[in-house]
Structures are given as C-alpha cells and as structure tokens.
C-alpha cells in the first residue's frame, strides 16, 4: 500500500476514494452528488436543471363524432312483398 499525502491521522475522518477519479481523499473532503456517488470537489457537478422539468399531462384525444353519410345503404326491396 502506498503512503500518500492523505494518509494522516484525524479523529473521525477516514480515508475514502473518489468514485469518479479514484484518488484518495479524507471523508470530510467528499461531496455527495445528485446520483448518489461520493466524489471530490473537482468531480462534483450539480444536477442539470432540464432534468427537473415536468411536462404537462397529455389529455386524451377528443373523439370525433361520426356523422352518417347522406346516402345510406338500403338493401333492395324484395320483388314480391308476399314472399316474406
């Protein structure tokens, strides 16, 4: 294990790694990003405001009333009314 400049004893402050760049930092130097990752100050970025916009709900498409055409289909009348 390599000893670096972040390997010093501090009460209540442990060594952690940035989840993006992988460098070692103290836990007090880390920040929680909007996606839940703990990152250093250089890798921290705010959530983009466009992700927080809510679009209005779509309403149902109105039904178009059906209009009967002028010339409706009529079956041909039987030749002899008494044949029914």
KAFEN-V588612 format. One record per residue. N is the residue number from 0. RES is the residue in one letter. PHI is phi as a letter, one per 30 degrees, with the letter a starting at -180 (none if undefined). OMEGA is omega in whole degrees, -180 to 180 (* if undefined). D_LAST is the distance of its C-alpha to the last C-alpha in whole Angstrom. Layout:
# KAFEN-V588612
n-><N;N>
res-><RES;RES>
phi-><PHI;PHI>
omega-><OMEGA;OMEGA>
d_last-><D_LAST;D_LAST>
This chain:
# KAFEN-V588612
n-><0;1;2;3;4;5;6;7;8;9;10;11;12;13;14;15;16;17;18;19;20;21;22;23;24;25;26;27;28;29;30;31;32;33;34;35;36;37;38;39;40;41;42;43;44;45;46;47;48;49;50;51;52;53;54;55;56;57;58;59;60;61;62;63;64;65;66;67;68;69;70;71;72;73;74;75;76;77;78;79;80;81;82;83>
res-><X;X;X;X;X;X;X;X;X;X;X;X;X;X;X;X;X;X;X;X;X;X;X;X;X;X;X;X;X;X;X;X;X;X;X;X;X;X;X;X;X;X;X;X;X;X;X;X;X;X;X;X;X;X;X;X;X;X;X;X;X;X;X;X;X;X;X;X;X;X;X;X;X;X;X;X;X;X;X;X;X;X;X;X>
phi-><none;d;c;b;d;c;c;b;d;b;d;i;b;c;d;b;c;d;d;c;c;i;d;d;b;d;d;d;c;d;b;d;d;d;c;j;d;c;b;d;d;d;c;d;b;d;d;d;d;d;d;c;d;c;d;d;d;d;c;d;d;d;d;d;d;d;c;d;d;d;c;c;d;b;d;d;d;d;d;c;d;d;d;d>
omega-><-180;178;-178;-177;178;180;174;-177;175;-178;178;-178;-177;176;176;178;175;-178;-180;-175;177;178;-178;179;170;-177;180;180;-177;177;177;-179;-177;-180;175;-179;175;-174;176;-178;-178;-180;-180;177;179;177;-179;-176;-179;179;-177;-179;177;179;178;180;176;175;179;179;-179;-179;180;-179;-180;-179;179;178;-177;-179;-179;-180;175;179;-179;179;178;-179;-179;-180;-179;-177;180;*>
d_last-><104;105;107;106;107;104;105;107;107;106;105;101;100;99;99;95;93;91;88;88;91;92;96;98;98;99;96;97;97;93;90;86;84;80;79;81;84;88;89;92;93;93;89;88;85;83;79;78;76;73;72;72;70;66;63;61;58;55;52;48;47;45;41;40;37;34;33;29;29;29;26;23;21;17;15;14;11;8;10;8;6;6;4;0>
